[in-house]
Amino acid sequence: MTTLPDRPNTALLVIDVQNGVVARTHNRDDVIANINTLLDKARVEDVPVVWVQHSDDNLPRDSENWQYVPELVRLDSEPLVHKTYLDSFEDTDLEARLAELRVGRIVVTGAQTDACIRSTLHGAFVRGYDATLVGDAHTTEDLSEYGAPSPEQVVAHTNLYWDWQIAPGRRGGTVDTAKVSFTAGDDAS
């Protein structure tokens, strides 16, 4: 349903599952296992996988904390997008990479729910993409000491509100790993 012409393909986005980002996140190991399941499925189905990697003053490029977690392995053929803003599209080559792959729909996984995941979902949506959030394949750390809800509540709320995203010619949606389909419109959300 994407509003992007001639973009029938779907891509799996793996956002910021880096050592320093997910070290203290909610349900870390299960989320990474679910992402691995999706990676296997995407690769078997010849679906593009695009990796996104954040850097900033607290996450210096090439540091140990900046590296992707060892449980996830990027293939050399899979694009890697470097970013410095929360929205993976902002000041990156993500849009160009997706256009080259004729992608009009993204399936989103990674961290952190209330920052880069949320920003990328909205960034994709306003740019005309269909954007599906994998409800059990994203996570965040506990920021309740700063007034945020618990990580469980952040994840649940994001899953809830993204499931209802719709606009002319495009849609959001939330689906769990077991029900992900890389064929547009086939998710059991």
N, C-alpha and C positions, 0 to 999 in steps of 0.2 A: 504494500500500500504506500510505500515511500513516495515522497513528492519529487525525488531525484530521478530525472529521466534516464532510461537505459542503464539502470543500476539494479539488476535482478538478484544479485548475490548477497549473501550473509557472511559476516566475519565475526569471529570470537575475539573480544578484547580482554586482555589480561592486564589489569591496571595496578601498578605499584605494589606488587607482592614482594617487597624488598625486606631484607633483614631488619633494618631500622624502622620500617613502617609497621610490620606485623608482629614484632617481638612480643608485645603485650596486648595483643588484640583478643577479642572475644572469640572463642571457638576456633582458634587459629588452625589446628591440625585438621579438623573436619572440613573447614573451608578450603584448605590447600588440597586435601584429598578430592573434594568435589571438583576443583579446578583441574586437577589431573585427569579425572574422569572425562571432563569436557574436552580437554586437550586430545585425549585418545580418540574420542568420538569425532571431533573436528578433523583430525588427521586422517582417520579411516575414510571419512566422507569427502575428503579433499576440500575442506572448508578453510579459507584463510584464517590464520591466527596472527593477530597483531599484538605485540607487547608494548606496554607503555611504562616508562621508567622516569621517576621524579628525581630532581635534584634541587637543593637550595642550601642556604647557609648551615642549616642543621642536618643536612643530608648531602654532604659533599660528593661530587662525582668521583668515581673510582675508589671510594672508601668501602670498607667492609659492610657498613650499614646500607650503602647505596646498592649493593649487589642484590640480585634476585635471590630468594631463598633457595637452598640447594635441592629441595624436593621438587622444584619445577625446572624443567630443562627446555630452553628455547632452541629450536633447530635453526641452523644458519640461514635457511631459506625463509624464515619467518621474520617479517619486518619488526624493527625496534624503533620506537618513537621516544625521543627524549623531550621532557617537558619541565617547565619551572613554574607553571601556574596550575591551579586545581583542575580546570577544564582541560582535558587532554587535547582539545582542538586548538586551544589558544596559543598562538605563536609557535606552532609545531607544523610538521609535515603530515600529520595524521589525515587530514582531508585529501591531500594529494595521493597518499598511499591507498586510501579507500577508493578514490576515483579510479586509480589505475587498475584496481581489482574489481571494478564495477560493483561495489558494495553500496547498497541502499538501506541495509538493515544490520544493526550491530547487536550482539549478545554480550552483555557486560558482566564481568567478574572482577574481584580484587578488593582493594582497600584505598582509602578508608571511606566507609559508607557515607558519613556526614560531611565529607569534604570532596575528594577527587571523584568518587563514584557518583554522588549526586550532581556535581558540577558537570561531569562528562555526559551523564544522561540528559540533562537539560540542554547542554551545548549541542549534542547530537540532534535532539528533538527540534530545536529552533533552526537548525541547519537543514532540516527536511528528512532526516533519517527516522526510520522505525527503530525503536530501541527497547530491547527486552532485557530486563534485569533478572539474573539468576539468583533467586531469593535465598538459597543456602550456599552461595559461593561468593559472598562479600562480607566484610567484617569491619569493625572499628575498635578503637581502644576505649577504655573507661575514662571519660572526661567529666564524670559527675561532680568531682570536686570543684569544677568551674561552673556548675549549674546545669550541665547537660543531663538528659535522661541516661539511664543505664544503657550499656551497649546493646543488650537484648531488645530494649525498647526502641532504640535508634534503628536497628535492623528491621524490627517488626513494622515500625511506622513507615520506613522507606519502602518496604515491600508492599504495604497497604496502599500508600498514595500512588506509587508508580504503576500499580496494577490498573488504575483507573485513568491513566493519561491517554488522552485522545485529542486530536486536532484535525482540521481538514487535511485529508490525504495522508495522514500518518498516525501511528499509534505507539503507545508504550506497552507495558505489560510486565508481569512478574510471573516466573515459573521456577520450580525447583529443578535441580540437576537431572533427576530421573525422567522429567517430562520435556526436556529441551529438545526442540527440533530445529535444525538449521534450514528448514524449508519455511519460507515466509508464510505466516498465517496458520502454521500447524501446531504451535505451542498450545498445550492444554492449560491455559491460565484461567 
